[in-house]
Amino acid sequence: MTDEEVALKDEEQAPSSEEMTDEQKEMARLKEAVRVQIEEVGTLRKKLTITVPKETIAERRSEQFNEIKKDSVVPGFRRGRAPMRLIEKRFGPDVNLQLSSQLLSSSYLAAVEKESIKAIGDPLIWVKDKKAEAEADAAEKLVSVEEAFDCVVISPDGDFTYSCEIEVRPEFELPALEEVSLDPPNIVVSDEDVRQYLDRLRMMRGHFEPVPGEPVQDDDLVSGSLKITVGNEVLLEEENCQLAARPTRYSGIVMEDFGKVVHGARTGDKKSFSITIPDDYTNEAVRSQGAAVEFQVQEIKRLRLPEVDEAFLKTLGFSSQPELEKWLRMDLESRRSEEVKRGLKDQVSKYLIGQTAVDLPENLSQRQADRIASRRMLEMSQRGIPESEIVKHLDEIRAGAQTDAVGDLKLQFVFEKIAEQWKIEVSEDEINGYIAGIAQRQNRRFDRVRDDLIRTKTIASLYVFVRDEKIVDRIIEKAKMTESSKPSPKK
């Protein structure tokens, strides 16, 4: 179906003015009234300057005052009989605050609908720093919509204008999704697979502890003072900052070489290096500029794994290491079907990435990296990978160090479009089933895993993950299977 056909279909399905609710009519009027200026600020990123005319604001304000007047009680007047000037004087500040939050949300929705913009997620709003908002040249910063509610105030007698930045979906055509050629892998469990499984069990019971006198090694946790400057301006300065000795992102700033720079450093050492501020950094004035980083090491911690001794074996319910390794091999053998499916899923992902032409940014934005990181976290959690190992990979993704991260972003856009085309939905029971699987693999309680997903705002990513799993299952179900030529060691 072409874009023109989709637009015509949407127009045919749109409710008539008689069928509209009051809320829909109000949104239609706002959509007609708002003015929108669009500026390209990066690949798949736009800056919108949205203006709500003063006439629209006055109409909304009048409607709210009339509603208040009906039920308000003002001393000296019967209910609903107080003069409007008294109502406006008494309730004016509250009405303005309410209008600010209402119009900030509704005008954005009206603007993207008016301009047919396919936005991803919520916008980030440009606001002035409250500490310096009285200054004419006060610096602006990007904040979430929730934070903007406390900063944006509508003028009592003028237009309401604000700017925001959004990420948008790319336009592309999907490849053929039926009869994709797949080669089911023949999984063989090796001694190395058993050793890695045992190491994962040890990692689940490992802990970080200080290593005084020793130099920094890869993946150590390093505490120290961090200072980042752009020219003569101190952009960030913190004491007792804890970073992992690997590529990392801190406060929206990528430090891809941090692990290399601090490798071999000892307590008290000071390291200096250069970075480039990301082009989506909240302070627009320093975007894409070079910056100097200083980091002084204060403490080094390292992950210590328990020895495979009698005490460790006892916690797992085994009396000897050979007995444990035998069980591990049997468990891996029982999961062959899962590994075969994972192999087929990898083939489907490579097919979709390779057969879809999508324009993507060379560098991931922070929000894009966070979405990909959440997806990777869920995939690894489901496989029972220890939290310390998961955090390591997430740091690498957020820092943009993994070359296939852009491929992951591309795959997300493809899955999203397939979900719309196939109308894929996910039930609460399916979500709970995946949470139960993660809890079982990590040997944790269901409610603890669920609460962690909610606390870290990963539950939405879980919905997308389950949705995408259903898409892959359907593609595999419709695929053409070929015979594998030789056994493949389990990955």
N, C-alpha and C positions, 0 to 999 in steps of 0.2 A: 504494500500500500504506500503510495507517494505521500509527501508532506501535504500536498494540496488536498488529497483525498481524506487524510486524517483531519485536517482543518475543517473540511466540509462536513465530515461526520460529526465532529465535536459541535459545530454550529447547529446541525440538525438536532443533536441530543440536548442542546442547551435549553434550560427552562424558559418559557415565555415570561413576560413581566407579570402576568396574572398569576403564574405558578410560583413566582419567587417568594421567598420568605422576606421579612423585613431586613434581616441581616444580609441576605443576598442583594437586595435592592440597594442597601447602604454601601456595600462593597462595589457594586456596579457604578454608582455615582462617584465614589472615590477613584476608581480606576479611570473614569473619564476625566476627572479633574487633575490628577497628579501630573507633574511634568518630570521627565526623566532624562538626564544626560548620562551617556555611557562612554567610559574610557577603558581601553585595553591596557592592563597593567602587568601582563604576563600571559604565558600560554595557559589557557583554560581559567584565567582569572580576570575579572572586570571590576572597575570602580564605578558605582552608581551614585550620582548626585540627584537626590529626590526632593522635590518641592511640593508641599501641600499649600494651595492658595489660601490667603487669609479669609476669603469668602467661605470656603469649606470649613475652616476652623471656626469661624463665627457661627455658622449653621450648627455645627456639632455642639459648640458651647451653649448656644441658645436652647437646643434640645435637652441638654443635661440640666440646665437651670430650671426649665419648665417641669422636668420630672421631679427635681428636688422640691420645687415650690408646692407641688401637689400634696406632699406628705410632711413638709417641714413645719415645725412649731416655733414661732418667733414670739418672744414675750410682747404682750400688748395686742396680738392679732390672733384671730381664729386660724385653725389649721388650714393651710392652703390659701390664706387671704393676705399674707404679708406682701408688701410692695417688692417688685423685682429688684429695685436698687439695693434693698436690704439683703435680699437673698444673695445677690452678686457679691456684696461686700463681705458677708459672713462666710460664704462657701466658695468664693472665688479661688483662693489658693489650692483648695482640695480639688476643684474641678480642673484647674490647669495641670496639676500633677497627673490626674487620671487621664486627661486628654493626651498628655505627652506620651505616656506608656501605650495608650490605645493606638494613637496615630503612628507611633514608631513601628509597631508591629503590622498594623493593617495597611499602612501606606507602602511598606516594603512589599507585602504580598500583592497589592494592587499594581505596583510598578513592574514586578517581574512577570505578572500575568499580562499586563498591557504590552510589554515589549517581547512577549513570548520567549523569555529567558528560562532555560532549564538549569536551575540552580541546584547545587549539591550542598546539603546541610544548611545550617543557619548562617546568616551574614555576620561579619565583624563590622562594628560601627566605629567611625572616626569621632573621637571626643577630645576636648581639651583637658589637660591635667588639672584636676580640681584645685591643686595647690597654687597653680599659676594662671587660672582661668581669667583673672581680672586683667592680665597683661595682654596687650594687643597682639604680640608675637609669640604667645604661649604655644609650646609644642603640642601637637596632637598625637594621639596613640590609638591603636585599634583595640577594642574591647568587645566582649560578647554582648548580645542583646540584653541579657539580664543586668550586666554591669552598666550598660548605657542608660537603663531606666533611671538610675540615680544621677546621671550627668546631663541628660537632655531636658531642656525646659522650653516650652512653646512661648513665643512672644505674644503679649496680650493684643497687639494690634498689627501684626505683620505676618508674612508668609512663614511657614515652617520648612526650613531647608537643612538637610544633613547628607552626609556621604557615608557609604559603606563599601566593603569589598566582599566579593562572592567568588566561589569556584563554580564553574559551569561544566556541564556534560559535553563531551565531544560529539560531533556528528559522524556517523560511520555506518556502513552496511555490514550485516551479520553474514558469516559464511554459511555453507550448507550444514545443517545440524542433524540430518538423518543419514544413516549408513556410512558413518565415519569409520575408516579402517583402523582397527585396534589389534594389538598383538599381546594377548594375555601372558604375563611373565610366569616362568616356572620357578617358583621360589625354593631355594635350598638354604636351610639354616646352617651357618658356619660357626666355627669356634670363636671367631671374632665377634659375631652377633651375640653369643652368650656372654663374652667378656664385656661388651658394651652394655648389655642388659644389667649385669652385675654392677658395673660402674654407676648406672643410673640409680640403682637401689642405694648405693653408698652416698651418692650426691643428695638424695632425699633426706639422709640422716647426717649430712655434713653441716658445718657451721664455720662462720668467719671468725678468726681470732688474730690479735695483733702479732706481728713478727718483728719485734724491735731489733735493730742492727742489720736486718737483711734488706737487699735492694728490691725495688719494685719489679714484679714479674707480670706477664700478661694476665689480665682479668683480676688482678688484685683490686681491693677497694682502697682508694687513697684519699685521706682527709687532708685539707690544707686551706690556705687563703688564695682566693681567686680574684684577679683584677683584669678587666678588659677595657681598653681605651681606644677611641677613634680620634686620631689627632691629639688634641689637648683635652678632649672631653672624656671623663670617666663614665663609661656606659654601664658597667656593673662592677661592684666590689663587695665581696662577701668573705667572712671568716668561717672556719669549720665547715667548708664545703666538701661533700663526699662524692667522688667520681670514680667510676671503674676505669682501670687502665686498658682502655680500648677506644675505638671511635665512639664518640658520644655527642649528645645534644643537651645543652643546659640552658634553661630560660629562653628557649627559642633560638639559641646560637649553636651552630654546628662546629664541633672541634674534632674533625676527622683524624687528625694526627696526634691527638692527646696521648693515646696509648704508647705510640712510638717515642714521643718526647719524654715521658716520665719513666720509660723502661730503664731500669738500672739505677734510678735515683734513690737516694737514701733520705731518712728523716732530716729535715733542715735544709735540704737542697732547694734551690730556686730555679725554675725552668721558664724560659721565655720563648715564644713562637708567634707566628703570624697566622691570621685567619681572614676570611672574607665574610662579612655580615650577609645573611640570607636575603634574597630579594622579596621575601614576604615578612620580614621582621616588623614588629609592631611600631617601631620608630622609623617613619618613612625617610627622615632626613639622613639616616646612616645606611640605608639599604645598599647592598652591593659594594660597600666601601671596605677597604682594608682595615684591620684592627690588630692591636698588639695585645697578647695575652701573657700574664705573669701568674705562675702558680708555685707556691712554696709548700713543700711536703711537710705535714705535721705528724701523720700516723699512717701506717701501712697495715692492712688486714688481708689475710689469705684464707681461702676456703680449705678447710681441713677435712679430709674424708676419713671415716672410721676404718680401721683395719678389719679384714675378714677373719676375725678371731672368734673364740667361743661365745663371748658376750654378744657380738654382732649376729652370729648365726642363731643364737637363742631368741633374739628379738623377732626373727623371721620364722621361727618354728622348725629349725633344722639342726642336726647334730654334727654335720661335717660339710666342708666346702664341696666335695664331689656330689653329695646328696643334693645340695642347693643347686649346683650347676646342672645336674640332671633334670631337676624340676624346671629350671629356667629354659632349658632346651625344649622340654615337652610343652611348656607354655607358648614358646615361640612357634613350635610346630602347629599348635592348635589355632594360632592366629594367621595361618597361611592365607585363608580366604580374605582377611583384612588387608594383608600385604599385596595380594593380587589386585584387589580393588584399588589400593593406593597407587599401584603401578599403572592401572588403567586410567585412573584419575589424572595422573601426571601426563599421560599421553593425550588425554582430552584437553588439558590445560595448554600443552604445547601446541596442539592443533589450533585451538581458538586464538592463541596469541599470534601464531605464525600466519594464520589465514585472515586476520583482521587488520585493516589499515586504519590506525588511529593516531592523530597528532597529539603527542604528549610533551610536557616540559622535560628538559634535560635534568633538572633538579626537582626533587619532590618538595612540596610545601610542607610545613609542619603538620597541618591537619591531614594531608594525604599520607604522610609517613605514619602518623598515629593510627589512621584507619588500617593501613597495611600491617602495622605492628600488632594491632588487636587481633586481626585475622590469624597472623602467624602464632600468636600466643594461644589461641583456641585450638589450632591444629596440633601444636606441640603438647598442650595440656591433655588433649584427647588421647595422645599416644603414650601418656604417662611420663613425659620428659620432666626432670626435676626443675623446680622454680628457678634455681640459680643458673641453669643452662638456658632456660627461657629468657631470663632477664638479659643474659649476654647477647643473644641473637636480637632482641628487641632494641638494645642500644645500637647495634650495628645498622639496623634498618633505619632507625630514627636519624642516624648520622648520615644516611645515604651511602654507606660503604658497600652495600651489597649490590652488585651489578644487575641482579634480576628484580630489584625492587620496583623499577619502572614497569617491568613486565607484569608484576603483581597488580599494579595500578591499572594497567591496560585490561587485565583479566577481570578486575572488578567492574569496569565499565561494560564489558561484554556480558558478564553475568546479569548485570542490572537490566540491560536491554532485552536479554532472553527472558528474564523473569516477567517483564512487562508484556512481551509478545505471547508467552505461554500462560500468563496469569498464574504464576506460582505463588502459593500462599503457605504460611507456616502456622501450625496450631500451637497452643500452649503446652499440650501433651508432648509434642515433638521437642519443644525447647527443654522441658523437664527431663525427657529421655536422654538428651545430650549432656545435661548437667549431671545426671546420675552416672553416665559413662565416665565423665571426667573425675567425679568423686571416687569411683571405683578404682580407676587407674592410679590416682594419686593417694589412695588409701586415706581419704578424708570423708567427713560427713557431708551429705547432700546439702543441708542448710548452710553450712559454712562456705561451700563452693558458691552456692547461689548468692549469698550475702556479699561475697567478695566480688562477684561479677557485677552486682548492683552498685556496690561502693565505688568500684573503679570505672563505672559507666561502660562496661564491656558487654552488658546484656543485649544492647542494640546490635553490636557486632556479632553476637551469637545468633541472633535472628537471621542476619545476612549469611552467616556461615552455613546454617542449616538450610536456608533457601538455596544456596549455591550447591550444596551436597545433593539436593533433590534434582537440580538441573543436571548435574553430572550423571546421576543415576539414570535419568531418562535418556541422555545421550548414549550412555553405555548400553542401555536396553535396546536402543534402535541401531546400534553399531554393527558393522560387519567384522566378525572375529576371524583372525588368522592364527595358524598354529605357530607356537614359539619354536624356534629352531634349536635352542639349547637352554639348559637350566640357567637361572640368574640368581646370584647370591642375594640374600635379603639385604635391603638397604636400610 
